[in-house]
Amino acid sequence: MIAIIATLIGLLLPAVQGAREAARRMSCANNLKQLGLAMHNYHGLKKRLPPGYRFTTSVNGSKIRVPTIVYLLPFIEDRARAELFDFKRSWQAQLQIVGQVIPSLQCASDTTQVMDQSDGPGGDRKGSYGLNWGQNNISKPFTTSSLKAPFSHDYGAKFGEITDGTSKTLLLMEMIQAPSDSQGIDRRARIWNPTGGTYQLLTRQGPNTAVPDVSRCVDRTDRGLPCTNNNGQGVSYLMSRSRHSGGVTVARCDSSVQFVSDDIDLVGWQAASSINGSETVGLP
């Protein structure tokens, strides 16, 4: 009898775990749907998507960066936090605002992480979804002849500029929240720090690639987070990753949501990251 019960439990556990992951994946897709709608509501008000980040001037006249998430807060039922944010102060100086979890940016399949305090002021919460910054190196400024992504420095696309079609262009992609702990500083999946190696995702490689990210990070290949640490110097870039088996969930510029397999053709994946490539391939 005991052996039979053990066998039944062994058969049931994978089914239960599979059902739980299916529910988590559905919750993740719903988060991306809500973020996509928030982007659309912002566009409806401002006639373009929010900027990848924007420079503003502080009270002492210095330039400070404002991350995209600040512009989305009013549209994800977080207006109170948005009204508290001071555009004349750096985000680092406002830890009472940025140090809190934003539920709609947390994938249930992942684990919420906070940036280690040793990285300057630190203490900012991370998120599971990042902006599509295209295929190219984000440290190089775009030109009028280059393939553009929906976001860049001080730039958010107008829907009319997405000539490839909003249903064929990536808006947001999943990213894994890397721990920043006693093993070292890991900047991946930060949503408040508006610089390379944080929430700016590229399609240089496919989803969940074995090719390492390049950033100030810790190599955790065994946890699906390969890394080449550049100590925050020079070029940084990340690829889309998730805790879901076999792929990542993405939102497109029409706010529709799709699960993309790890084995997607790289040409199609990269084509979906530009707004003006006139490609004949895209997401299946």
N, C-alpha and C positions, 0 to 999 in steps of 0.2 A: 504493500500500500504506500509506504513512504517513497519507494522508488517511483511509483506511478505519479504521486504528487510532485516529486522533484522534476520529473519529465514534463508534466503539464506546465509547471512554473517556467521551466526552460523554454517551452514553446510560446508561452504567453508574454514573457518579458520583452522580446524583440518587437512584438506587435504593439505593446503598450508604449515602448520607447519611440516606435515609429509614429504612433498617433500623437504623442506629445510633440515630437519634432514637426509634424505636419501642422499642428496648431501654432507652434512658435513661428514657423515659416509664414503662415497666413497672417499672424500678427505683424510680422516684419513687413510683409507686402502692404498691409493696411497703413503702417507708418509712412511708407514711401508714397502711397496714394495721397495721404493727407499733406505731406510735404510738397508733393507736386501741385496739389490744389492751392496750397499757400503761395507757391511761386506764381500760379496763374492769378490769384487775387492781387498779389503785389504788382504784377504786370498790368492788370486792369486799372490800378490806381496810378502807376508811374509810367505806363506805356513801354516798359521794358523789364527784363529780369533784373534782380538785384545784382550789384557788382560782386565779382570774385573777392575783392576787398576794395576799400576806398581810403584814400588819405584824407585826413582832416587836420586842422591846426589846433594845437593845445592852447591852454591859457598863457603859456610862456612863449608861444610862437613856434614851437617845434612841430614837426610832422609826426602824426601818429596814425596807425592803421586801424580801421574799423572792419571787423570780420562780417561775412555774409549773414551769419546767424542773427545778428542784431536787427537786420532789416526784416527778417522773417518772424520775429517774436510776436508782433501784433496779429499775425495771421495764423498762428498755431496756438491760440488761446493763452497767450503769455504776455498780454499787454502790460500787466503790472510791472513785470521785469523790464520790458522795453521802455516804460516811462521812467524807470529808475536809472537807466543807462545814461551816462554823461559823455557826450561826444567830444568834450573838451579834455577828457582824461583817458589815459590808456586803459585797455581792458585789464592789464595786470594790476592796476590800482583799484579795481572794482571786484575784488574776490567775493564779496558778499553777493554779487550778482552772478558771476561766471562760475563760482565754485559749487553751484547747485546742479543737480541732475535735471536734464530736460527730457521728460519721458518719451516724447514722440521721436527722439533721436536715439533711442535705445532699442536694439534688436534683442528679443527674448532669448535667442540662441547664443548670444554673446554675453560677456560679463562686463558690467559697468566699471570703468577705470578712472582714476584721477591722476593728473600729472603730478609727479613727485615734487615736493617742495624745494628740493635741492636745485631745480632748474630755475634759477632766479626766484621771482615771487611764487611761481608755480601755483598749484592748488586748483587748476581749472579742470572741470569734468570733461570727459571725452564723449564721442558719439559714434554711431555705427554707420552713418551715411555721409558721403562726401560728394563734392561737385565734380562734374565732368570738365576737366581742363584740356581735353583733346589728346592727341597722340604725341605732340611735340614737346620739346624741352621747355618747361614753364619759365626758365630763367631768360629765355630769348623773347624779346618783344615781338608781337605780331605785326605784320605789315599788311597793306591792303591786298597784296597778292597771295598771302599765305592762307592755308586752311585755318579757319577759326573754330574755336569751341564756343559754347554758350556763355562761358565766363572767362574773365581775365582780370588783370590789374585795372581797377576802376572801370570795368566793363561788364555789363550784362546785356545779352542780345535782345533785340526786338523780335517778336515772332515773325515779322515780315522779313527779317534778315536770315531766318532759318529756311533757306531756299531748298534744302534737301527734304524738308517736311518735318513738322514737329513730331509726327508719329514714327519717324525713322531716326531721330536724333536723341542720344542719351542726355539726360538731365542730371540724375543722381545715381550713384552706385554704392554698393555696400563696401564697408571696410571693417577690419577687425580691430577692436580696441586693444592695443598692445599695453601691457603693464609697464609702468615706469617705477622701478622699485630698487631694492638693494643690489640687483644685478647691473643696474645702470639706467641712465635716462633714455627714454624711448618716446619720441615726439609723435609717433604715428597715431592717427585718429583724433588729434586735437581739433576741436571745432572753434575755439576762440583765438588761437594764435594764427593770424592770417599770413603765414609765410610758407615757403616750400617745405615739403615733408610733413605736412599736417593733413588737412582735409582735401587737398588738391590732388585728385586722382588722374592718372594718365592711362591710355590704352596702348602703351608701348608693348605690353605683353597681355596675354589673355587672362581671364579670371582665375584666381587661385594658382597662379603660375609658380613654378619652383624657382624662377629667376628672382634674386633678392631685390627688395626695395633698397633705395639709397637714401639715407637720411641720418639724423642723429638717433640711433636706435641700437637695439640689442638683438643679435641673431638668435631667433627662437624657431629654427627650422622644424624642430620636432612638434611645434604647436601651430604649424602653418603660417609662421611669420618669419621667413628668411630675410636677412638684412645684411647690407654692407654699410657699416658705420662710417660716416664722413665727418663726425663730430660737429655737424652743423655748418660745415664750410663747403662752398662751391655748390654744384648742382645737386638737388634733391628731388626725388620723385617716388611715387607710390603706385601700386597696382591694386585693382579691386579684389578684395578677399572676403570670405564669409565663413561662418561656422556651419552652414548648410552643406549637406552632402551633395557633391556633383556640380555645384554652380553658385551663382550669386543672383540676388534680386536687384533689379534696376527700375528706375522710373524714366520714362521718356518725356520729351518736351510737351507732349499733349496731355501729360499727367497720367497716362496709362502705365501699368506696372507689368513687368515680365520677369520670369526666371530664365536666366541665360546659362547654358551648360558650359562647363569648363572646357569642353572640346570644340567650342565654337571656332569657326574659321577666323584666323587672326585678321585677314583682310576685311571681313565683314564687321568684326568687332571694332577695328580702327575706323572704318568708314562711318560707323554709327556715332562716332565721337565728334565729327565735324558738322558744322551747320551749312557749309557751302561747297561740298566736294563734288556734287553731281555724280555720286557713285551709283553704280548699277547693282551693288550688293549692299546688304545691311543685315540687321538682326533677323534670324529666321522666325 
